[in-house]
Amino acid sequence: MEMVFALLTRNFLIKMAEFIKNNPKVFRTCILYEFSDRKPIFESYKELRKRLDNDVDYPEFEFWYMRFAQGKYDLDYDRRFDPKTRSFTVLPPNVMERIGRYLDLRNRFNLRIATTEEIKCMIDSWDPKVTEIEYIHYLKPQYSRVSMKNKISSPFESRLYEYSRLERDNLMSVLKNPKLRLDKLKIRCYDEKWRGIIEELSQSNHKLLVKKYEMTKKTSKGPITLDFLEPSALEEVNLYFTGSAERMSEIVKSEQCQGLKMLAIKSVFAVFPFESFYNCPRFTLIFCSNICEEKLVEFIKNLMNTAHLDICHLKVNTKKKLFKTERIRQLLNNEDTIARDGWDLYRCPIPDSQEFYEIDFGVTNIRVEKKK
């Protein structure tokens, strides 16, 4: 019954929108109603678009809105006798692009919804000058927030609700832009909406050029993927894992993680798959659960034996879970190949080389680094 009611309501709203758009005087009355709220012109325009199924001619809306702003409320005014004006949309492309260089994201997005598809494609080809994007999902109320840092303005924020097609379209116009170069992309909740965005990027065979990618939480049931990131651009990846240790191993071995300056993994695995990192040269592991000191020291020894390691940091997440330094010190002292170089500092020579591994450990952090 609810589905039938929703369908009838939808059909009624579509017919009502058609009636308003085809009746000039009623349409002008709707613009006057929006004007009466005293919102900025683009805010009012977007509100009316929502009510009229996203089909409102912006030049027509702007003309009547500005008349009302001048105190002219004659709804029967005949525009045929007005002098002809030159629209922004008929400017030469090179002139439009020069103007676009000085538009912040909010004005650019407003311009996108007020023009033709041809002009929209031109706007989407301009360099967005976005350096950072942060995505976070909230449960109460349920929506997602996107924050973008632009080189020429203060951060732009938008909210993605379940049916917010316009905001999602704006976001995709930035992500699909081949001129986009991000210093940082932070996903504070890997949910179904973000998963859908990744799938759309994958379908278009477009990979994001990002220096640092960070994912701090996951609620999506699907597996984590880095396939949408261009491997040659990545320098640092920070990930949070709660599910499959096997999937984490696949990520570590992926093309995206091979040339990184640093790979950081935060996990809650009760049994940690240390073997996944033996061929990883630079990484940080953050443990959110208790770790066996014997296995930890064995892992450190195996890492040094492979000689692939440049540097690694092993950390505990909270002060409630600390490394048992006395036990670690005892285990290290029992290793013939590891010499003590201070109270909490050890070194292990690399055979047939002038290099050695330095081990520095405390209650919350252990560093293993190759040195000369």
N, C-alpha and C positions, 0 to 999 in steps of 0.2 A: 504493500500500500504506500509506504514511504517513497519507494522508487517511482511509482506512478505519479504521486504528487509532485516529486522533484522534476519529473519529465514535463508535466503539465505547466509547472511554474516556469521552467526554462523556455518552453514554447511561447508562453504568454509574454515573457520578457523580450524575446526576440521580435515578436510581432509589435510590441509596444515601442521598441527601439526603432523599428522600420517606420512606424507611424510618425514618430517624432522627427526623424531625419527627413521624411518626405513632406513635412508640414513646416515651412519656414518660420511662421510666427510662433509655433509651439517650440521649435528648436531655439529660437532667440530667447524665449521665455526661460528655457532651461539654462541658457548661458547667463541670463540675468540672475537666476537663482544661485548659480555657482559664484557669480560676482558678489552677491550679497554676503557671502561668508568672509569676504575680504582676504582671501588667500592669494599668494602670488599667482601670476597668470598660468605658469606651467603646472602648478599644483592643481589649480581649478580645471585645467585642460585634462589632466590625467584622471581626475575624479569623474569628469563627464565621459571620458572614453570608457571607463569601467562600466558605467551605467548604460552606455549605448553600444556595447559589444565591440569595443576597441575600433570603432569606425567613425571618426570625427575629423572633418577637414580643418587643419589648424589655421590657415589664413582666414577662413570664415569665422572661426572662433575668436581669433585675435582681434579682428575688426570690430566685432560687437562688444567684446570685453573692454576694449579701449574706448569705445563710444560711451559705454556705461561709466567708465572711470572718469570721463569728462563731464558727467552729469547729463548726458543725452540719452533719454530713455524711450525715444520714439521707436516702437517695434515695426512700424510701417515704412520706415525710411527706405527710399529707393536708391540703391547703389549704382544704378546704370549711369547716373549723371556725374559720378565721381571721376576726377582725373585718373588716368591710368598710372599705376605704380609698378615699379620693377621689383619682382620677388627675389628673395635671397637665393632661391633655388635655380634662378637663371643666370647667376653669376658665373664667370669662367671658372673651371676647375682649379686652376692655379691660384686664383684669388680666394676661392673658398678654402683651399688648403692653408694659405697664409693666415686666414682668420682662425682656422681650426687649431693652429699651433698655440694660440693664447687661450683656448677654452679649457676649463677644468673638466673633470669627468662628469660632474652633475650637469653642466651646460651642454656637454657633448651628448649625453644620454637624452636630455630634453630635446635636442636638435634631431636626434635619430627618430623620435616618435612623431615629429612634426613635419617630416618630409616624405618624398616618394621613395620607392624601393631603390631606384637608381642612385639617388643622393645618399641614401642610407649605406649602400655598398661603398660609396666614396668615403663617407665618414669612417666606416669600419676599416678602411685601408690606411688611415692616418696612424702615426706612431702614438700609442696610448700613453707613453712616458710613465707607465706604472712600474714601480720598483719592488713593491711588496704587496702580497695578497694574504689575508688571513680569513679562514672560514671556520665558523663555530656553529654547532647545532644546540638549541635549547629545547628542553622537554616541556617546560611549563612557562609561558604558553609555547606550543610547538611551532617553532620557526627556526630558520637559519639566518645568521648574520654574516655578511661579507664586508670586509674592510679592505680598501685599496689605497696604497700610498702613491701619490703622484709627484713627479719632480717639480711641478709648478704650482701646487696648491696643497691645502690641508687634506688629511685623509677623507676619502669618500666612503660612506657606509650605506648599505641597503639591506633590507630584510626579505628573505625568500620564504614565503608561505607556500602551502601546498599547491595553490593555483595561481601563484604570482608569475605568470608567463612573461610579463614585461621585464621584471627585474632579472629573471633568469636569462632572457634574451640579451639584455645588456651585458651580463657577466660573460656569456658565451662569446659576444662580439669582441671582448678584450682577450679572452683566453685563446681564441682562434686567430688572433691577429699575428701574422708572421713576423712583425716587427717587435713583438713583446719580448723583453729581456728582464727576467725577474731575479733580483738578488735573493729574495726569500719567498717561499710559499709555505704557509703554516696551516695545517688542518688540525683544529683542536677537537674535532669529533668526526671520525670517518663513518658517516651515516649513509642511508640509502640515496639521499639527494646528491651527495658528493659522488657516490658510486655511479649514479645516472649521468652526471657531468663527465666523469672519466670515460664512460662507455660512449658518449657522444663524441668526445675527442678522438677515441680510438677508431670509431667508424669513419671519421674524416681523415684518418691517417696523419693527424697533426700531433706533434710532440712538443711539450712545453720546454722552453729554454730557461732552466732554473739553476741557480748556484747552490742554494741551500733549501732542502725540503725537510719539513718537520711534521710528524703526525703524533699527537700526544694522547689520543683516545680513539677507541673504535666501538661502534654500536652496530655496524652493518654485519649481516650474517655471511656475506660473501668474503672471499679471500682478499687480503691486501695485495695491491699490485703497484709496481713502479713503471709499467710499460708505457705510460703516457708521458714520461720524462725523457728528454734527450740525454743519453749517457755522456756525450762529449762536453756538455755544459755543467754537469753536476760536480760539485766539490765536497759537499757535506750532506749527509742524510741522517736524520734522527727518527727512530721508529719506536712505537710501543706495541708489544705483543702480549696477548693473553690467551690465544688459542693454540694453533697447531705449531709445534716445534719443527715439523717437517716443512711447513710453508716458510718459516723463518729461514731455514737452511737454503731453500730455493731462492729467497730474496737475496741472501748474502752472496750466493753464487751467480746472481743475475748480472747482465751486462752493465746495468746502471750502477752497481756497487764495486766494479773492478778498479776504476781509476780514482777513487775518492781520496780526498785529503783526510777525511775522518768519517767513519760509520759508527753511529751511536745506537745501541739497542737497549731498551728498557723492557724488562720482562717479569712475569710472575710465575715462571715455570718452576715446579717443585724439583724436577730433575732437569738440569740445564744441559742442552746439547753442545758441550764445549767443542766437540770435533768439527763443528761447522766453521770454526774460525782459524783453523790451522794454516790456511793459505791466504788469510786476510792480513795485509801489512799494517794497516792503521785502523784501530777501532776502540770503542769504549763500551763496556758492558755495565749496566746498572741493574743490580739484583733487588727485587722487591720481596724475595722470600729467602729463607735460610739457605746458606751454601756450606757444603761440607769442606772443611779446611784441607783435608787430605786430597780431595779431588781438585781443589783450587791450586794447590802447589804442584800437583801432577800436571795440570793444564799449563801452568807457567813453564815447567821444565820441558814439556813437549813443544811448546811454542818456540822456545829458544833453540831446541834441537832442529827444528825445521829451517831456521835461519831466514824465513820469509818476513818475520816481524820487524817493523820499524819502531812502532810505539803502540802500547795499549794501556788503557786505564780500566781498572776493575773497581767498581764502586758499590756501596750499599745505599739503598734509597732513603732510609730513615735512621734516626739515632737509636731507635729501638732495636735495630738489627745491625750490630757492629761486628767487624772481623775480630776473631779471637787471636790477637796479635801474639800472645805467648805461644799458642799452638803453632802458628805459622812460623814464628822464629825458630822453634824447636825442629820443625820439619825441614826448614831451609838449612839449619846447622848440620843436619844429618846428610845433606847432599855433598858428595866429594867434589863435584865440579863447581859448586857455588861458594865463593869466598866472602866472608864478612868484611864490609868496608865502612862500618859505623854501627851505631846502635840499631837503626832500622834501615840500613843501606847495605845492599849486597851487590856483588858483581859476578858475572859468569863469562869467562873468556870464550870467544868463538874460535874453534880450531882452524889453523892455517890462515889466521887473519890477525890484524892489529886491532880489530874491533872487539867489543865486549857488550854484554847486556847488563844494564844497571837496574836493580830492583829496589824500589823505594816504597815502603808500606806503612800505613797507619791504621787507625780503627775504622775509617770510612773509605779509604782510597788506597789502591795499590797501583803503582806505575812501573811498567817494564819497558825500557827504552834502549835501543841500540845506539852505542856511542863509540868514539875512537879514543 
